[in-house]
């Protein structure tokens, strides 16, 4: 949400004349909370009752988006005015998105070449920022002198970029880096973050990188960045970046891993290695891969004693390609641990254009039925969540799915397996999405 404010000198004067309505504060908080996604109404409430001011500020300034240098300067002025008036909006900012700004590191620290000084002035005044999103940001480093290069990469000290003492979550979205080295330098600038989300990050130079920089101050650093949550989606040079994330000053003790890559042998091997390394800590695993991936044949999760949630989303390389699971998929399901409590299987399908028939041949249902019954015999608390999302014809009618799936899971259902089915779809063109329907099989 873009930032909005009513901070001006007349604000306190207007609120002093508002009538007082005697209701408990917790009721005001509940009412204001219902308006949390309606900024105009929140601003109106903030000008109506003194007792509403704190609650409205908490929602208005919780999430801030700054797009470009001009937005940053305006928000800095708002923070300065708020500090002068004692209204304290800075303490309410918890989630901030920066886009279209310049993170040019190693350049002279002036507003002509980089936005870093301006951003530090803003962020250092926000003590409660938990989540930082860098979306479509210009990230670059000053060219190093030839004498400072090791194997073609500059030897630079690791240092924090901004003063964000409570930062937990860092998103890098739609960023272009010169090399994987530059990605690691940026990540190392946020040692306090434990949740990393790397989406659509592109590297122009795929050469092997030298990591970490071999400077004395880096060898003696005690700022280890312990990664507990990791998302990797549509990123180039994945193997290179992941190799560096498993070296100091980083350490991986993943509780949650989301992996979204089109299946290749290299990516499969990398994912298998990572999943095995975090066998003792992983609690949630989400995999987006091609339905026919051989990953299902290779992955064994039976020893992941802390894994409670598994989500496997089948993707197609092309929209016209039919989804057909690898024959080893039922075996993969049977190799889940007894700790598992939720199994999520979202599947996108396209109906026949002529007769609307559902392509049920996507998987060997008999073997899946047997696999679920086997898992239930070891783990009766498991719930399977099956979501079918259809590309519909122009009439927008969802196909009958309850009875066909009930017959296909007959053995598992008789054994007591709980299956939650969600059915939805979309109509190509201006039709849009069709409301979802939910059932218990």
C-alpha positions in Angstrom: 0.0 0.0 0.0 1.3 3.4 -0.9 1.9 5.6 2.2 -0.9 8.0 3.2 -0.8 10.6 6.0 -2.8 13.3 7.7 0.2 14.7 9.6 -0.1 18.5 9.5 -0.2 21.3 12.1 -4.0 21.5 12.0 -4.4 17.8 12.8 -4.0 18.2 16.6 -6.3 21.2 16.6 -9.1 19.4 14.8 -8.9 16.3 17.0 -9.1 18.5 20.2 -12.7 19.5 19.2 -13.9 16.0 18.4 -16.7 14.9 20.8 -15.8 12.1 23.2 -17.8 8.9 23.0 -17.3 6.7 26.1 -16.7 3.2 24.8 -13.9 0.8 25.9 -10.7 1.1 23.9 -10.7 -2.6 22.9 -14.0 -2.0 21.1 -12.5 1.0 19.2 -9.5 -1.3 18.2 -11.9 -3.9 16.9 -13.9 -1.4 14.8 -10.8 0.3 13.4 -9.4 -3.2 12.6 -12.3 -3.9 10.3 -11.2 -0.8 8.3 -7.6 -1.9 8.0 -7.8 -2.3 4.2 -9.6 1.0 3.7 -7.1 3.9 4.0 -9.6 6.7 3.2 -12.0 5.5 6.0 -9.0 5.2 8.4 -7.9 8.8 7.7 -11.5 10.0 8.3 -11.7 8.1 11.6 -8.3 9.6 12.7 -9.8 13.1 12.3 -13.1 12.2 14.1 -12.1 10.9 17.5 -9.0 11.4 19.6 -9.4 7.8 21.0 -9.2 6.5 17.4 -5.9 8.2 16.5 -3.5 5.6 17.8 -5.4 2.7 16.2 -5.7 4.4 12.8 -2.0 5.3 12.7 -1.1 1.7 13.5 -3.0 0.5 10.4 -2.2 3.5 8.1 1.5 3.3 8.6 2.0 -0.4 9.2 2.9 -1.1 5.5 4.7 1.6 3.5 5.7 1.6 -0.2 8.2 4.2 -1.4 8.6 4.3 -5.2 11.5 6.4 -6.3 13.6 9.1 -4.7 10.8 11.7 -4.7 8.6 9.4 -2.5 11.5 8.8 -0.2 12.0 12.5 0.3 8.3 13.2 0.9 8.2 10.4 3.5 11.3 11.7 5.2 9.7 15.1 5.6 6.6 13.4 7.1 8.7 11.6 9.6 10.5 14.9 10.6 7.1 16.7 11.0 5.7 13.8 13.0 8.8 13.8 15.3 8.4 17.6 15.8 4.7 17.2 16.7 5.2 14.2 18.9 2.7 12.1 16.9 5.1 9.1 16.7 4.1 7.5 13.4 7.6 6.1 12.9 7.0 3.5 15.6 4.1 2.0 13.6 6.0 1.1 10.4 6.6 -2.6 10.3 6.7 -3.5 6.6 8.4 -1.3 4.0 8.8 -1.8 0.2 11.4 0.1 -1.8 11.2 0.2 -5.6 12.8 2.3 -8.3 15.6 3.5 -6.0 19.4 3.3 -6.4 21.4 1.1 -4.2 24.8 2.0 -5.6 27.4 0.8 -3.1 31.0 1.9 -3.1 30.2 5.1 -4.9 30.5 8.5 -3.4 27.8 9.0 -0.8 25.8 11.8 -2.4 22.3 12.1 -3.7 23.5 12.4 -7.3 24.9 8.9 -7.5 23.0 6.8 -4.9 19.9 6.9 -2.7 21.7 5.0 0.2 22.2 8.2 2.4 18.6 9.2 2.0 17.3 5.7 2.8 19.5 5.4 5.8 18.2 8.7 7.1 14.6 7.3 6.8 15.2 3.7 7.9 17.3 4.6 11.0 14.2 6.5 12.3 12.0 3.4 12.0 12.8 1.2 15.0 10.2 -1.6 14.4 10.7 -2.6 10.7 10.4 -6.4 10.5 10.0 -6.8 6.8 11.9 -5.1 4.0 11.1 -5.6 0.3 13.4 -4.5 -2.5 11.4 -4.6 -5.7 12.9 -3.6 -9.1 15.8 -1.8 -7.4 19.0 -0.6 -9.1 21.7 -2.5 -7.4 25.3 -1.9 -8.5 28.8 -1.6 -7.1 31.6 0.8 -7.9 34.2 -0.8 -10.2 37.1 -2.1 -8.2 40.8 -1.3 -9.0 42.5 -4.2 -10.7 44.8 -4.7 -7.7 41.8 -5.3 -5.4 40.4 -8.2 -7.5 40.7 -11.9 -6.6 39.8 -14.3 -9.4 38.1 -11.4 -11.2 35.9 -10.3 -8.3 36.5 -7.4 -5.9 37.6 -8.2 -2.4 35.3 -6.1 -0.3 34.5 -5.9 3.5 31.1 -7.2 4.6 29.0 -4.5 6.3 25.4 -3.8 7.2 23.6 -1.6 4.8 20.9 0.0 7.0 20.1 0.3 10.7 17.2 -2.1 11.0 17.6 -3.8 14.4 14.4 -5.8 14.3 14.5 -6.9 10.6 13.5 -10.5 10.1 12.3 -10.9 6.5 14.0 -9.7 3.3 12.5 -9.9 -0.1 14.6 -9.4 -3.3 12.2 -9.3 -6.2 12.8 -8.6 -9.9 16.4 -7.5 -9.4 19.2 -7.7 -12.0 22.8 -8.3 -10.7 26.1 -8.2 -12.5 27.1 -11.4 -10.8 26.1 -13.9 -8.0 28.9 -12.2 -6.0 26.9 -8.9 -6.0 23.8 -10.8 -4.8 25.8 -12.2 -1.8 27.2 -8.8 -1.0 23.7 -7.4 -0.8 22.4 -10.3 1.4 25.4 -10.0 3.7 24.4 -6.4 4.3 21.4 -7.6 6.3 22.8 -10.0 8.8 19.8 -9.7 11.1 17.4 -11.2 8.6 16.5 -14.9 9.0 13.9 -15.2 6.3 15.0 -14.7 2.7 12.8 -14.6 -0.4 14.6 -14.5 -3.8 12.3 -14.1 -6.7 13.0 -13.3 -10.4 16.6 -12.4 -9.7 18.8 -12.4 -12.8 22.6 -12.5 -13.0 24.2 -11.0 -16.1 27.6 -12.7 -15.5 27.5 -16.4 -14.9 31.2 -16.8 -14.2 32.3 -18.7 -11.0 32.4 -16.4 -8.1 35.0 -16.0 -5.3 33.1 -16.1 -2.0 33.5 -14.9 0.7 35.9 -12.0 0.2 39.2 -12.9 1.8 39.9 -9.9 3.9 41.0 -10.2 7.6 37.9 -8.4 8.9 35.7 -10.9 7.1 37.6 -13.9 8.4 37.1 -12.6 12.0 33.5 -11.6 11.6 31.0 -13.0 14.2 27.9 -11.8 12.4 26.6 -15.1 11.1 23.3 -14.8 9.2 21.2 -17.8 10.3 18.6 -18.5 7.5 15.5 -20.2 8.9 13.1 -19.5 5.9 14.1 -19.5 2.3 12.2 -19.0 -1.0 13.9 -19.5 -4.3 11.8 -18.8 -7.4 12.7 -18.2 -11.1 16.3 -17.2 -10.3 19.4 -17.7 -12.5 22.7 -19.0 -11.2 20.8 -20.8 -8.4 23.5 -23.3 -7.7 26.1 -20.6 -7.3 24.0 -18.5 -4.9 22.9 -21.5 -2.9 26.5 -22.7 -2.5 27.5 -19.4 -1.1 24.5 -19.3 1.3 25.9 -22.4 2.9 29.2 -20.8 3.7 30.1 -18.2 6.4 28.9 -15.5 7.1 25.7 -17.5 6.3 24.4 -20.7 7.9 21.2 -22.6 6.9 19.0 -24.2 9.6 15.8 -24.1 7.5 12.5 -24.5 9.1 10.6 -23.5 5.9 11.7 -24.0 2.3 9.8 -22.9 -0.9 11.5 -24.0 -4.1 10.0 -23.0 -7.5 12.1 -23.9 -10.5 11.4 -25.7 -13.7 12.9 -29.2 -13.4 16.5 -29.7 -14.6 19.0 -32.3 -13.5 21.2 -29.7 -11.9 18.3 -28.0 -10.0 17.0 -31.4 -8.9 20.4 -32.4 -7.4 20.8 -29.1 -5.7 17.3 -29.3 -4.1 17.9 -32.9 -3.0 21.2 -31.9 -1.3 19.6 -28.9 0.5 16.6 -30.9 1.7 18.9 -33.6 3.0 21.1 -31.1 4.8 18.2 -29.6 6.7 16.7 -33.0 7.6 16.8 -32.2 11.3 15.2 -28.8 11.2 12.8 -28.6 8.2 9.1 -28.2 9.2 7.5 -26.9 6.0 8.4 -27.8 2.4 6.8 -26.3 -0.7 7.9 -27.5 -4.2 6.8 -26.1 -7.5 8.1 -28.3 -10.3 7.1 -29.9 -13.6 4.5 -32.6 -13.1 6.7 -35.2 -14.9 9.8 -34.3 -12.9 12.1 -37.3 -11.9 12.5 -35.5 -8.6 9.6 -37.6 -7.2 11.6 -40.7 -7.9 14.7 -39.4 -6.1 13.3 -37.6 -3.0 12.8 -39.5 0.2 11.3 -37.5 3.1 10.7 -40.4 5.5 13.5 -39.3 7.9 12.4 -35.7 8.2 11.0 -36.1 11.7 10.0 -32.4 12.1 8.2 -32.0 8.7 4.6 -31.1 9.3 3.5 -29.5 6.0 4.3 -30.6 2.5 3.0 -28.8 -0.6 3.7 -30.0 -4.1 2.4 -27.8 -7.0 2.5 -29.3 -10.5 3.6 -26.9 -13.2 3.5 -27.1 -17.0 6.4 -25.9 -19.2 3.9 -24.6 -21.7 0.2 -23.7 -21.3 -0.8 -26.2 -24.0 1.2 -29.0 -22.3 -1.0 -31.6 -20.5 -0.2 -32.4 -16.9 0.9 -35.9 -16.4 2.7 -36.9 -13.1 5.8 -39.0 -13.1 5.0 -42.7 -12.4 7.0 -42.5 -9.2 4.7 -39.9 -7.7 2.6 -42.3 -5.6 5.9 -43.8 -4.3 7.0 -40.3 -3.3 3.8 -39.8 -1.3 4.4 -43.1 0.6 7.9 -41.8 1.6 6.6 -39.0 3.8 7.3 -38.9 7.5 5.0 -39.8 10.3 5.2 -36.2 11.6 3.4 -34.9 8.5 0.0 -33.3 9.3 -0.9 -31.5 6.0 -0.4 -32.6 2.5 -1.3 -30.0 -0.1 -1.7 -30.9 -3.8 -2.8 -28.0 -6.0 -3.3 -29.0 -9.7 -4.3 -26.9 -12.7 -6.2 -28.6 -15.4 -7.9 -27.7 -18.7 -11.2 -29.1 -19.7 -11.8 -30.5 -23.1 -13.1 -27.7 -25.3 -15.7 -30.0 -27.0 -17.3 -32.0 -24.2 -15.9 -30.5 -21.0 -14.4 -33.9 -19.9 -11.8 -33.7 -17.0 -8.4 -35.3 -18.0 -8.4 -37.8 -15.1 -5.4 -39.6 -16.6 -2.9 -37.2 -15.0 -1.9 -39.8 -12.4 -2.2 -43.4 -11.5 -5.1 -43.0 -9.0 -5.1 -46.6 -7.9 -1.5 -46.3 -6.7 -2.2 -42.9 -5.1 -5.1 -44.4 -3.3 -2.8 -47.2 -2.0 -0.1 -44.7 -1.0 -2.6 -42.5 1.0 -4.0 -45.6 2.7 -0.4 -46.6 3.6 0.5 -43.2 4.9 -2.7 -43.1 7.0 -1.9 -46.4 8.6 1.3 -44.8 10.0 0.0 -41.3 10.4 -3.8 -41.2 11.1 -3.7 -37.4 11.8 -2.7 -36.5 8.3 -5.2 -34.4 6.2 -4.8 -34.2 2.4 -5.8 -30.9 0.8 -6.5 -31.4 -2.9 -7.1 -28.3 -5.0 -8.2 -28.5 -8.6 -8.1 -25.4 -10.7 -9.7 -25.6 -14.1 -9.3 -23.7 -17.3 -13.0 -23.5 -18.1 -15.1 -23.0 -21.2 -17.1 -19.9 -21.8 -20.1 -21.2 -19.8 -17.9 -21.1 -16.7 -19.4 -24.3 -15.2 -17.2 -26.3 -12.8 -17.1 -30.0 -13.6 -18.3 -32.7 -11.3 -15.3 -33.8 -9.2 -16.6 -35.1 -5.9 -18.0 -38.4 -7.1 -15.1 -39.2 -9.5 -12.5 -38.5 -6.7 -14.5 -40.4 -4.1 -14.5 -43.5 -6.3 -10.8 -43.0 -7.0 -9.9 -42.7 -3.3 -12.3 -45.4 -2.2 -9.8 -47.5 -0.3 -8.1 -44.6 1.4 -11.5 -43.0 2.4 -12.7 -46.3 3.9 -9.5 -46.5 5.9 -10.3 -43.0 7.4 -8.2 -40.7 5.3 -9.5 -37.1 5.5 -9.5 -35.4 2.1 -10.4 -31.7 1.7 -11.3 -30.8 -1.9 -11.3 -27.2 -3.3 -12.5 -26.7 -6.8 -12.1 -23.5 -8.7 -11.4 -22.1 -12.2 -11.1 -19.3 -14.6 -12.6 -18.3 -18.0 -10.1 -17.2 -20.6 -10.5 -13.6 -21.5 -12.6 -11.0 -19.6 -14.6 -13.7 -17.8 -12.2 -13.9 -14.9 -12.2 -16.3 -12.0 -15.1 -18.5 -10.9 -15.9 -18.8 -7.2 -14.4 -21.8 -5.5 -16.4 -24.7 -4.1 -15.2 -26.7 -1.1 -16.0 -30.3 -0.1 -14.9 -33.1 2.3 -14.7 -36.4 0.5 
